[in-house]
Amino acid sequence: MLPDDRPGIRLCCPVHEALLIEAPADDIDAAIAATQPAMREGSEVLLESFSLRTDAKVVKHPDRYMNKRGKAIWETVCELCGKEP
């Protein structure tokens, strides 16, 4: 079952080999617990029974996900928009 089929879990988008999900902050652990098996099952279907490991990174409002490579461009975009990064 895809996470989007579960009440309270919103599948926002795939990001390369990851999934971006959204759930209420109080329910995020349960949302992760529902999403990770779906990702493993999907890998087994596509990779002929090979199961990929998964991990989770949780970002809660008002924080945002930021990796090192994207930091400079994010700061440039914010500057062009007249906003604080």
N, C-alpha and C positions, 0 to 999 in steps of 0.2 A: 504494500500500500504506500503510495506517495504521501509525503508529509502534508501536501495540500488537501488531501482527503480527510485529514484529522481536524476536528473542531479546535479552534484556538491557535492553529499553526498556519501561518501564511507563507507560502513559498514565493519569495519575491523574484528570484532569478538565479540561474546558474552563473557562476563566475569561474571560468576555466574548468577545473575538476572539482569545484566546490559548489555548495548550495548556500544561498543567502535566505535565511528564514526569519520570520518575525513572529513574536509571541508576547503575551503579557509578561512583564518582568517576573512576577511571582510564579509563572509557569514555564520559564525558560529551560529549567533542567529537564522537565518532562518532555518539552518539545525537542530537545536535543536527543533524549532517550528514544523518541519515536522516529527521528530523522536518521540517525546513524544506522540502524538496521536496514532502512530502506536503501541507503547508499551502498551498504555491503551487498544486499540482495541484487541491486542493479549491476554492481561490478561482476557478480557471479554470472548473471545472465549474459552480459556483454563479453566477458573474458573467459568464458567456458569454465565456470566453477572457481575461478581465481578470486579470492576475496581481498579487497583492498582495506587497509586500516584507515580509520578516520580519527580526526581530532576536532575539537570545537574551540572557537574563540568567541567569547561573549562580549558584546559592546552594548552598554546601556545608555539611554538618553541621560544627560545631554552630550555624552562623549560620542566620538565617531571613530570608525575604523581608519587607521592610517598605517601604511607601510613606508619604509624608508625611501623607496623609489618614487612614491607618489607625493611625498611631503613638499618638495620644491615646486611642483606644478600646482598643487593645491594652494600654496602660499601666493603664487603668481596670480592665479585666478581670483583669489580673495582680494588681492591688491587692486587688480583691474576693476573689480566690482565695488571697490571702496569699503570692503568689509574686513573685519578682523578674522584671521585664520582660527 
